[in-house]
Amino acid sequence: MNIFAEFAERVRVALGQLDLAMPDGSELDLSRVTVESPRDPAHGDLATNAAMVLAKPLGMKPRDLADRLAERLSQDADVTEVSVAGPGFINLRVAPAVWHRILAAITEKGEDFGRATLGAGKKVNVEYVSANPTGPMHVGHTRGAVVGDALANLLAYAGYDVTREYYINDAGSQIDTLARSAYLRYLEALGEDIGEIPAGLYPGDYLVPVGKALAENYGTELKSMDEDGWFAIVKPFTVSAMMDMIREDLAQLNVNHDVFFSEKTLHDHVDGKPSKIDEMLEALRGDGLVYEGTLPPPKGEVPDDWEDREQTLFRASDYGDDTDRALKKSDGSYTYFAADVAYFRDKYLRGFDEMIYILGADHGGYVKRLQAVGKAVSGGKSEVIVRLCQLVKLFRAGEPFKMSKRSGNFVTLRDVVDEVGRDPVRFMMLYRKNDAPLDFDFQKVTEQSKDNPVFYVQYGHARCHSVMRQAGEELPGLDLSDAALREADLSLLDDPSELELIARMASWPRIVEAAAETHEAHRVAFYLHELASALHGHWNRGKEAPQLRFIHPDNPKLTLARLALVRAISKVIASGLAILGVDAPLEMR
């Protein structure tokens, strides 16, 4: 039950009863009419913008239309109060029976309450992490991994058909460097003194096991080969080993992708056929999206080696980019951008309606070009959405903190997870909007206090289960099954604090839809903290006012109704935590 959708329909019905007529005789457009929570809860339970968005098309004053609509809405049996605020916003208060019906719906649907059909099975590709396979995940990748994974969970919960994808950058010069670095570790594993790792190669100890594995698999065979021979073996072997390590790193965060797409496959010529990049270029030529021409010099200081030469260019500026983009280098080889275009085209041909890219803050310049590619290649049929994740700064007790760097010159994802655990990492990476800088304090995210959001929310879920266990001990003969709770007399819940808790849960379906529509999974984390705070606040009031407590041994009916409320809160919290990829503990130790 979505109270906002239900009352939006009631508002539309009431508008239809007002015999409103457009001046030109056309049909009144009600698509912009919404029902939301008021900004100030003191104004009411619900608010509608109907008069504000319809007055101008109707040639009326917003206040006049609002007064007429308010009079009609006041006749609704579920509405106890209607007021018009400001120039024409309409605020509504609803009867307790409405909240009781919503609570009944939650007890019936459990963790499926809030699950939406917004996506209607639309195919969405969420690409996230996509780090170069040249080493383990570092702390800079952690936020993008969590944001992308939680967004994928959210969209699936909202009814989209989601594919989680990792783009393996395994075709660039950095992979050649990786192979040469691994070969040195291979020689080391055979007992050779390799000395200090030369500048330009990867020095991290994470390549030591790769060298040992090469030695175990090939013995001294690789040493007897020329560079081309051993390189052809070491390169794919090392990339595979790195990807195994990356998958293990991501698993520490409970991040699992459906597809690992190799950039190399875009360049490969299978059975002598054109590569996917070749096919892309041919298709774009046919669509008039590619031409031979020159680009203006870069803005600012022009490099000494800049050449005013003819290139194969993509008409990116026709689709919102700042400039057209080169697809080929002067030596005839393809640019990185060409691979990006071919990769998008591959996704489009796989049938995705929406492509979402989760990128680091240093990729801000990619946003317009990716969106231009999407518009051009799909003819506007597929939408490209880019979300940038700002940097994470590490702190301990408020002071900047640098961890020991066991795997080269960076702090790894595993370092962070090993230090504080998966749940604090995931929750706190989502407790700020993705494009805002994030301060991660190792002490604060592990302390058991209300100042630690992840603890506060998880404790809310555990507290609900603690209440249920306590009820079972104090009322051993009372049936506390879900079936029994669904039969509870919810009309006994009449305290404003209880109704406020139900009202907060009633907003959960709208939170899911809004977060999915805006691709902002952090809204779920914010909501869960608000719901947990309301629960803890109600609990604390029960300390001072015994009549508000959940368990009353002398009144089993009231106890059962309040336990239905408790169970509903636990279900909503569990649903939200599942979207965030965070555990919902039954008890806290």
C-alpha positions as CSV (number, residue, x, y, z in Angstrom):
1,M,0.0,0.0,0.0
2,N,1.5,3.3,-1.1
3,I,-0.3,6.1,0.7
4,F,1.0,8.7,-1.6
5,A,-0.1,7.0,-4.8
6,E,-3.5,6.2,-3.2
7,F,-4.2,9.7,-2.2
8,A,-2.9,11.1,-5.4
9,E,-5.6,9.1,-7.1
10,R,-8.1,10.4,-4.6
11,V,-7.1,14.0,-5.5
12,R,-7.5,13.3,-9.2
13,V,-10.9,11.8,-8.6
14,A,-11.9,14.9,-6.5
15,L,-10.6,17.2,-9.3
16,G,-12.8,15.3,-11.8
17,Q,-15.8,16.1,-9.6
18,L,-15.2,19.8,-9.8
19,D,-16.2,20.1,-13.5
20,L,-13.1,21.9,-14.4
21,A,-12.7,22.9,-18.0
22,M,-9.7,24.0,-20.0
23,P,-10.2,27.4,-21.8
24,D,-9.4,25.7,-25.2
25,G,-11.5,22.7,-24.5
26,S,-8.6,20.3,-24.3
27,E,-8.3,17.6,-21.6
28,L,-6.9,18.6,-18.3
29,D,-3.3,17.2,-17.8
30,L,-3.1,15.7,-14.3
31,S,0.4,14.2,-14.7
32,R,2.1,16.8,-12.6
33,V,-0.3,16.4,-9.7
34,T,1.6,14.8,-6.7
35,V,1.0,13.9,-3.1
36,E,4.0,14.1,-0.8
37,S,4.9,14.5,2.8
38,P,4.8,18.1,3.9
39,R,8.1,19.7,4.6
40,D,6.9,20.5,8.2
41,P,5.0,17.6,9.8
42,A,3.1,20.1,11.9
43,H,1.2,21.1,8.7
44,G,-0.3,17.7,8.2
45,D,0.3,14.1,7.1
46,L,0.1,14.7,3.3
47,A,0.3,17.6,0.9
48,T,-0.7,18.1,-2.7
49,N,0.5,20.6,-5.3
50,A,-2.7,20.1,-7.4
51,A,-3.9,23.7,-7.3
52,M,-0.3,25.1,-7.9
53,V,0.2,23.1,-11.1
54,L,-3.3,23.3,-12.5
55,A,-4.4,26.9,-11.8
56,K,-2.5,28.5,-14.7
57,P,-3.7,26.1,-17.4
58,L,-7.2,26.5,-16.1
59,G,-6.9,30.3,-16.0
60,M,-7.7,30.4,-12.2
61,K,-5.9,31.7,-9.1
62,P,-4.2,28.9,-7.2
63,R,-5.8,29.8,-4.0
64,D,-9.3,29.8,-5.5
65,L,-8.8,26.3,-7.0
66,A,-7.2,25.1,-3.7
67,D,-10.3,26.2,-1.7
68,R,-12.6,24.4,-4.1
69,L,-10.5,21.2,-4.0
70,A,-10.0,21.4,-0.3
71,E,-13.8,21.5,0.2
72,R,-14.2,18.3,-2.0
73,L,-11.4,16.5,-0.2
74,S,-12.8,17.3,3.2
75,Q,-15.7,15.0,2.3
76,D,-13.4,12.0,2.2
77,A,-14.1,9.7,5.1
78,D,-10.4,9.0,5.6
79,V,-9.5,12.7,5.8
80,T,-9.9,14.4,9.2
81,E,-8.6,17.9,8.4
82,V,-7.8,19.9,5.2
83,S,-6.0,23.2,5.1
84,V,-4.8,25.5,2.4
85,A,-1.3,27.0,3.0
86,G,0.5,29.9,1.2
87,P,-0.5,30.5,-2.4
88,G,-2.4,27.2,-2.7
89,F,-0.7,24.1,-1.2
90,I,-3.3,21.7,0.3
91,N,-2.4,19.9,3.5
92,L,-4.3,16.8,4.7
93,R,-4.6,14.9,8.0
94,V,-5.8,11.4,7.7
95,A,-7.8,9.2,10.2
96,P,-5.9,6.7,12.4
97,A,-7.7,4.0,10.4
98,V,-5.5,4.8,7.4
99,W,-2.4,4.2,9.4
100,H,-3.8,1.0,10.8
101,R,-4.5,-0.3,7.2
102,I,-0.9,0.5,6.3
103,L,0.4,-1.4,9.3
104,A,-1.8,-4.3,8.3
105,A,-0.3,-4.2,4.8
106,I,3.2,-4.2,6.2
107,T,2.5,-7.2,8.5
108,E,1.0,-9.0,5.5
109,K,3.8,-8.2,3.0
110,G,6.8,-8.2,5.4
111,E,10.0,-7.4,3.6
112,D,8.1,-7.0,0.3
113,F,6.3,-3.9,1.6
114,G,7.8,-1.1,-0.5
115,R,8.9,-3.4,-3.3
116,A,7.9,-1.4,-6.4
117,T,6.9,-2.0,-10.0
118,L,8.3,1.3,-11.1
119,G,10.9,-0.3,-13.3
120,A,8.3,-2.5,-15.1
121,G,11.1,-5.0,-16.1
122,K,13.1,-2.3,-17.9
123,K,16.6,-3.6,-18.6
124,V,19.3,-1.6,-16.8
125,N,23.1,-2.1,-16.9
126,V,25.0,-0.8,-13.9
127,E,28.7,-0.7,-14.5
128,Y,30.8,-0.1,-11.4
129,V,34.3,-0.5,-10.0
130,S,35.9,-1.4,-13.4
131,A,39.4,-0.9,-11.9
132,N,42.5,-1.7,-14.0
133,P,43.5,-5.3,-13.2
134,T,46.9,-4.3,-12.1
135,G,46.6,-4.9,-8.4
136,P,44.2,-5.3,-5.4
137,M,41.3,-3.0,-4.8
138,H,42.4,0.1,-2.9
139,V,40.3,2.4,-0.7
140,G,39.6,4.7,-3.6
141,H,37.6,1.9,-5.3
142,T,35.6,1.1,-2.2
143,R,33.1,3.8,-2.4
144,G,32.3,3.2,-6.1
145,A,31.9,-0.5,-5.4
146,V,29.4,0.1,-2.6
147,V,27.5,2.9,-4.4
148,G,27.1,0.8,-7.6
149,D,26.2,-2.4,-5.8
150,A,23.6,-0.7,-3.6
151,L,22.1,1.2,-6.6
152,A,21.8,-2.2,-8.4
153,N,20.0,-3.7,-5.4
154,L,17.7,-0.7,-5.2
155,L,16.8,-0.8,-8.9
156,A,16.1,-4.5,-8.7
157,Y,13.8,-3.9,-5.6
158,A,12.0,-1.2,-7.6
159,G,11.2,-3.6,-10.4
160,Y,14.0,-3.1,-12.9
161,D,15.8,-6.0,-14.7
162,V,19.4,-5.2,-13.5
163,T,22.7,-6.5,-14.8
164,R,25.8,-5.7,-12.6
165,E,28.8,-5.3,-14.8
166,Y,32.6,-4.9,-14.4
167,Y,34.6,-3.6,-17.4
168,I,38.0,-5.1,-17.4
169,N,40.6,-2.7,-18.7
170,D,42.9,-5.4,-20.0
171,A,43.9,-3.9,-23.4
172,G,46.1,-1.0,-22.5
173,S,49.9,-0.4,-21.9
174,Q,49.4,-0.8,-18.2
175,I,48.7,-4.5,-18.8
176,D,52.0,-4.9,-20.6
177,T,53.7,-3.3,-17.6
178,L,51.9,-5.7,-15.3
179,A,53.1,-8.7,-17.3
180,R,56.7,-7.5,-17.2
181,S,56.4,-6.9,-13.4
182,A,55.0,-10.4,-12.9
183,Y,57.8,-11.9,-15.0
184,L,60.3,-10.3,-12.6
185,R,58.5,-12.0,-9.7
186,Y,58.7,-15.3,-11.6
187,L,62.4,-14.9,-11.8
188,E,62.5,-14.1,-8.1
189,A,60.5,-17.3,-7.4
190,L,63.1,-19.3,-9.3
191,G,65.7,-18.0,-6.9
192,E,67.2,-15.1,-8.9
193,D,68.1,-11.8,-7.2
194,I,66.0,-9.3,-9.0
195,G,67.1,-6.3,-6.9
196,E,65.0,-3.3,-6.6
197,I,61.9,-3.2,-8.9
198,P,62.8,-0.8,-11.8
199,A,60.9,2.4,-12.0
200,G,57.8,2.2,-14.1
201,L,57.0,-1.4,-13.1
202,Y,54.6,-2.4,-10.3
203,P,56.5,-3.0,-7.0
204,G,53.7,-4.4,-4.9
205,D,54.2,-7.6,-3.0
206,Y,50.8,-8.8,-4.3
207,L,52.6,-10.0,-7.5
208,V,54.9,-12.3,-5.5
209,P,52.2,-15.1,-5.4
210,V,51.7,-14.7,-9.1
211,G,55.4,-15.2,-9.7
212,K,55.4,-18.3,-7.6
213,A,52.3,-19.6,-9.4
214,L,54.1,-19.1,-12.8
215,A,57.1,-21.0,-11.4
216,E,55.0,-23.8,-10.2
217,N,53.1,-24.1,-13.5
218,Y,56.0,-23.5,-16.0
219,G,59.2,-24.3,-14.0
220,T,62.2,-22.8,-15.9
221,E,60.4,-23.1,-19.3
222,L,59.6,-19.4,-19.6
223,K,63.3,-18.4,-19.0
224,S,64.3,-20.2,-22.2
225,M,61.8,-18.3,-24.3
226,D,62.3,-15.0,-26.0
227,E,60.2,-12.0,-24.8
228,D,57.4,-12.5,-27.3
229,G,57.1,-16.2,-26.2
230,W,57.0,-15.7,-22.4
231,F,55.0,-12.5,-22.8
232,A,52.1,-14.3,-24.6
233,I,51.9,-16.7,-21.6
234,V,52.6,-14.4,-18.7
235,K,50.2,-11.6,-19.7
236,P,46.9,-13.5,-19.7
237,F,48.0,-15.6,-16.7
238,T,48.7,-12.5,-14.7
239,V,45.5,-10.7,-15.7
240,S,43.5,-13.8,-14.7
241,A,45.3,-13.9,-11.3
242,M,44.6,-10.2,-10.7
243,M,40.9,-10.6,-11.6
244,D,40.7,-13.6,-9.1
245,M,42.2,-11.3,-6.4
246,I,39.8,-8.5,-7.3
247,R,36.8,-10.8,-7.1
248,E,38.0,-11.9,-3.7
249,D,38.5,-8.3,-2.6
250,L,35.0,-7.4,-3.8
251,A,33.5,-10.5,-2.1
252,Q,34.8,-9.0,1.2
253,L,32.3,-6.2,0.6
254,N,29.6,-8.6,-0.6
255,V,29.9,-7.1,-4.1
256,N,29.3,-9.6,-6.8
257,H,29.0,-8.8,-10.5
258,D,26.9,-10.7,-13.1
259,V,29.2,-9.9,-16.0
260,F,32.9,-9.2,-16.3
261,F,33.4,-7.7,-19.8
262,S,36.9,-7.7,-21.2
263,E,38.1,-4.6,-23.1
264,K,40.4,-6.9,-25.0
265,T,37.4,-8.6,-26.7
266,L,36.6,-5.3,-28.4
267,H,39.9,-5.3,-30.2
268,D,40.1,-9.1,-31.0
269,H,39.7,-10.3,-34.5
270,V,38.0,-13.7,-34.1
271,D,38.4,-16.1,-37.0
272,G,39.7,-13.2,-39.1
273,K,36.5,-11.2,-38.7
274,P,36.4,-7.5,-38.0
275,S,36.8,-6.5,-34.4
276,K,33.9,-5.0,-32.4
277,I,35.6,-1.6,-32.7
278,D,35.9,-2.1,-36.5
279,E,32.2,-3.0,-36.6
280,M,31.3,0.1,-34.5
281,L,33.3,2.4,-36.8
282,E,31.6,1.0,-39.9
283,A,28.1,1.3,-38.3
284,L,28.8,4.9,-37.2
285,R,30.0,5.8,-40.7
286,G,26.8,4.5,-42.1
287,D,24.8,6.6,-39.7
288,G,26.8,9.7,-40.6
289,L,28.3,10.0,-37.1
290,V,31.9,9.8,-38.2
291,Y,33.9,12.0,-40.5
292,E,37.5,12.9,-41.4
293,G,38.5,16.3,-40.1
294,T,40.6,18.4,-37.8
295,L,40.1,19.5,-34.2
296,P,40.9,22.9,-32.7
297,P,43.9,23.0,-30.4
298,P,43.3,22.3,-26.7
299,K,42.1,25.2,-24.6
300,G,44.8,27.0,-22.7
301,E,48.5,26.2,-23.4
302,V,49.0,24.3,-26.6
303,P,51.4,21.4,-26.3
304,D,54.6,21.7,-28.4
305,D,53.9,18.4,-30.2
306,W,50.3,19.3,-31.1
307,E,49.6,18.7,-34.8
308,D,46.8,20.2,-36.9
309,R,46.2,17.0,-38.7
310,E,43.2,15.2,-40.2
311,Q,41.7,12.5,-37.9
312,T,38.8,10.1,-37.8
313,L,36.3,12.0,-35.6
314,F,33.0,11.2,-33.9
315,R,30.4,13.9,-34.0
316,A,30.1,14.2,-30.2
317,S,29.5,17.9,-30.2
318,D,26.2,17.4,-32.1
319,Y,25.0,15.4,-29.1
320,G,26.0,17.8,-26.2
321,D,29.7,17.2,-25.8
322,D,32.1,20.1,-25.7
323,T,34.0,18.9,-28.8
324,D,34.1,16.1,-31.4
325,R,36.3,13.2,-30.3
326,A,39.0,11.3,-32.1
327,L,38.5,7.6,-32.8
328,K,41.9,6.9,-34.3
329,K,45.5,8.0,-33.4
330,S,48.0,9.3,-35.9
331,D,49.5,5.8,-36.3
332,G,46.1,4.4,-37.2
333,S,45.5,2.6,-34.0
334,Y,42.2,3.2,-32.1
335,T,41.9,5.7,-29.2
336,Y,40.6,4.7,-25.7
337,F,37.5,6.6,-26.7
338,A,36.9,4.3,-29.6
339,A,36.8,1.4,-27.2
340,D,34.3,3.3,-25.0
341,V,32.0,3.8,-28.0
342,A,32.3,0.2,-29.0
343,Y,31.6,-0.9,-25.5
344,F,28.4,1.2,-25.3
345,R,27.3,-0.1,-28.6
346,D,27.8,-3.7,-27.4
347,K,25.6,-2.9,-24.3
348,Y,23.0,-1.3,-26.6
349,L,22.9,-4.4,-28.8
350,R,22.5,-6.5,-25.7
351,G,19.1,-4.7,-25.2
352,F,19.7,-2.4,-22.3
353,D,17.3,0.5,-22.0
354,E,19.4,2.3,-19.5
355,M,23.2,2.3,-18.9
356,I,24.5,3.6,-15.6
357,Y,28.2,4.3,-15.0
358,I,29.6,4.7,-11.5
359,L,32.9,6.5,-11.9
360,G,35.5,8.2,-9.7
361,A,35.6,11.9,-9.2
362,D,38.6,12.2,-11.6
363,H,36.3,11.0,-14.5
364,G,34.2,14.2,-14.5
365,G,35.3,14.9,-18.0
366,Y,33.8,11.7,-19.2
367,V,30.2,12.6,-18.4
368,K,29.3,14.6,-21.4
369,R,31.1,12.4,-23.9
370,L,29.5,9.2,-22.5
371,Q,26.0,10.9,-22.7
372,A,26.8,12.0,-26.2
373,V,27.7,8.5,-27.2
374,G,24.5,7.2,-25.7
375,K,22.3,9.7,-27.6
376,A,24.1,9.1,-30.9
377,V,24.6,5.4,-31.0
378,S,21.1,4.5,-29.7
379,G,19.3,7.3,-31.5
380,G,18.1,8.6,-28.1
381,K,16.5,5.2,-27.2
382,S,18.9,4.4,-24.4
383,E,19.6,6.7,-21.5
384,V,23.1,7.1,-20.1
385,I,23.4,8.1,-16.5
386,V,26.8,8.8,-14.8
387,R,27.3,9.1,-11.1
388,L,30.6,10.3,-9.8
389,C,32.0,9.3,-6.4
390,Q,34.1,11.8,-4.6
391,L,37.2,10.9,-2.6
392,V,37.2,9.2,0.8
393,K,39.5,10.6,3.5
394,L,40.6,8.4,6.3
395,F,40.5,9.5,9.9
396,R,40.9,8.0,13.4
397,A,39.3,9.9,16.3
398,G,39.0,13.0,14.1
399,E,42.6,13.0,13.1
400,P,43.9,12.3,9.5
401,F,45.1,8.7,9.4
402,K,47.4,6.7,7.2
403,M,47.3,3.0,7.4
404,S,50.2,0.7,6.8
405,K,50.5,0.0,3.1
406,R,51.1,-3.7,2.8
407,S,50.5,-4.0,-0.9
408,G,52.5,-1.3,-2.5
409,N,51.9,2.4,-2.3
410,F,48.2,2.4,-1.4
411,V,45.7,1.4,1.3
412,T,43.7,-1.6,0.1
413,L,40.0,-2.3,0.4
414,R,40.9,-5.4,2.5
415,D,42.8,-3.2,4.9
416,V,39.7,-1.1,5.6
417,V,37.3,-4.1,5.8
418,D,39.7,-6.0,8.1
419,E,39.9,-3.0,10.3
420,V,36.2,-2.2,10.9
421,G,34.1,-4.9,9.2
422,R,32.0,-5.0,6.0
423,D,28.8,-3.5,7.4
424,P,30.3,-0.2,8.7
425,V,32.2,0.2,5.4
426,R,29.1,-0.3,3.3
427,F,26.7,1.8,5.4
428,M,29.0,4.7,5.8
429,M,30.0,4.8,2.2
430,L,26.3,5.4,1.6
431,Y,25.7,7.8,4.4
432,R,26.7,10.7,2.2
433,K,25.6,11.6,-1.3
434,N,28.0,10.1,-3.8
435,D,29.2,13.4,-5.2
436,A,30.0,14.8,-1.7
437,P,33.5,14.2,-0.1
438,L,33.3,11.5,2.6
439,D,35.3,11.4,5.8
440,F,35.7,7.9,7.1
441,D,36.6,7.7,10.8
442,F,37.7,4.3,11.9
443,Q,36.9,5.0,15.5
444,K,33.4,6.5,15.0
445,V,32.2,3.8,12.6
446,T,32.9,1.0,15.2
447,E,31.7,2.7,18.4
448,Q,28.4,1.5,19.8
449,S,26.6,4.8,20.2
450,K,23.8,6.8,18.7
451,D,26.4,8.9,17.0
452,N,27.4,5.9,14.8
453,P,24.6,5.7,12.2
454,V,25.3,2.0,11.2
455,F,25.2,0.9,14.8
456,Y,22.1,3.0,15.5
457,V,20.2,1.4,12.6
458,Q,21.3,-2.2,13.2
459,Y,20.6,-1.7,16.9
460,G,17.0,-0.7,15.9
461,H,16.5,-4.0,14.1
462,A,18.1,-6.0,17.0
463,R,16.0,-4.1,19.5
464,C,12.8,-5.2,17.7
465,H,13.9,-8.8,18.0
466,S,14.8,-8.3,21.6
467,V,11.3,-7.1,22.3
468,M,9.9,-10.2,20.6
469,R,12.1,-12.5,22.7
470,Q,11.2,-10.6,25.9
471,A,7.5,-11.0,25.0
472,G,7.9,-14.7,24.6
473,E,9.5,-15.0,28.0
474,E,6.9,-12.8,29.8
475,L,3.9,-14.2,27.9
476,P,4.8,-17.8,27.1
477,G,1.3,-18.7,26.2
478,L,0.8,-15.8,23.7
479,D,1.0,-16.8,20.0
480,L,3.6,-14.4,18.5
481,S,3.7,-15.9,15.0
482,D,3.3,-13.7,12.0
483,A,-0.1,-15.2,11.4
484,A,-1.2,-14.1,14.9
485,L,0.3,-10.7,14.5
486,R,-1.7,-10.2,11.3
487,E,-4.9,-10.8,13.3
488,A,-4.0,-8.3,16.0
489,D,-6.5,-5.5,16.7
490,L,-4.5,-2.6,15.3
491,S,-7.2,0.0,16.3
492,L,-5.7,-0.2,19.8
493,L,-2.7,1.7,18.5
494,D,-3.8,5.3,19.1
495,D,-0.9,7.1,20.7
496,P,0.5,9.9,18.5
497,S,4.0,8.3,18.9
498,E,2.8,5.0,17.6
499,L,0.9,6.6,14.7
500,E,4.1,8.6,13.9
501,L,6.1,5.4,13.6
502,I,3.5,3.9,11.2
503,A,3.5,7.2,9.2
504,R,7.3,6.9,8.8
505,M,7.0,3.3,7.6
506,A,4.2,4.4,5.2
507,S,6.8,6.6,3.4
508,W,9.0,3.7,2.7
509,P,7.5,2.8,-0.7
510,R,7.8,6.4,-1.8
511,I,11.5,6.5,-0.6
512,V,12.2,3.4,-2.7
513,E,10.6,5.0,-5.8
514,A,12.2,8.4,-5.4
515,A,15.7,6.9,-4.7
516,A,15.4,4.7,-7.8
517,E,14.2,7.5,-10.0
518,T,17.1,9.7,-9.0
519,H,19.6,6.9,-8.7
520,E,20.5,7.9,-5.2
521,A,20.8,4.9,-2.9
522,H,22.0,7.1,0.0
523,R,18.3,8.1,0.5
524,V,17.7,4.6,1.8
525,A,20.5,5.1,4.4
526,F,19.1,8.4,5.5
527,Y,15.6,7.0,5.8
528,L,16.7,4.0,7.9
529,H,18.5,6.3,10.3
530,E,15.3,8.4,10.7
531,L,13.1,5.4,11.2
532,A,15.6,3.9,13.8
533,S,15.7,7.3,15.5
534,A,11.9,7.3,15.8
535,L,11.9,3.8,17.2
536,H,14.6,4.6,19.8
537,G,12.8,7.8,20.7
538,H,9.5,5.9,21.3
539,W,11.4,3.3,23.3
540,N,12.9,6.0,25.5
541,R,9.5,7.6,26.1
542,G,8.3,4.2,27.3
543,K,10.8,4.4,30.1
544,E,9.1,7.5,31.5
545,A,5.6,6.5,30.5
546,P,5.0,2.8,31.2
547,Q,1.6,2.9,29.3
548,L,3.6,3.3,26.1
549,R,5.7,0.1,26.5
550,F,5.4,-2.6,24.0
551,I,4.7,-5.4,26.4
552,H,1.8,-5.4,28.9
553,P,1.3,-8.9,30.5
554,D,-2.1,-7.9,31.8
555,N,-3.3,-6.8,28.4
556,P,-2.4,-9.4,25.7
557,K,-4.5,-7.7,23.0
558,L,-2.7,-4.4,23.3
559,T,0.6,-6.3,23.5
560,L,-0.1,-8.2,20.3
561,A,-1.0,-5.0,18.5
562,R,2.2,-3.3,19.6
563,L,4.2,-6.3,18.7
564,A,2.7,-6.2,15.3
565,L,4.1,-2.6,15.1
566,V,7.5,-3.8,16.3
567,R,7.6,-6.7,13.8
568,A,6.7,-4.2,11.0
569,I,9.5,-1.9,11.9
570,S,12.0,-4.8,11.9
571,K,10.8,-5.8,8.4
572,V,11.2,-2.3,6.9
573,I,14.6,-1.9,8.5
574,A,15.6,-5.3,7.2
575,S,14.4,-4.4,3.7
576,G,16.4,-1.2,3.6
577,L,19.6,-2.8,5.0
578,A,19.3,-5.6,2.4
579,I,19.3,-2.9,-0.3
580,L,22.4,-1.4,1.2
581,G,24.0,-4.8,1.5
582,V,24.3,-4.6,5.2
583,D,23.3,-7.3,7.7
584,A,20.2,-7.0,9.9
585,P,21.4,-8.6,13.2
586,L,19.0,-10.2,15.6
587,E,21.1,-9.1,18.5
588,M,24.0,-6.8,19.2
589,R,27.0,-7.9,21.3
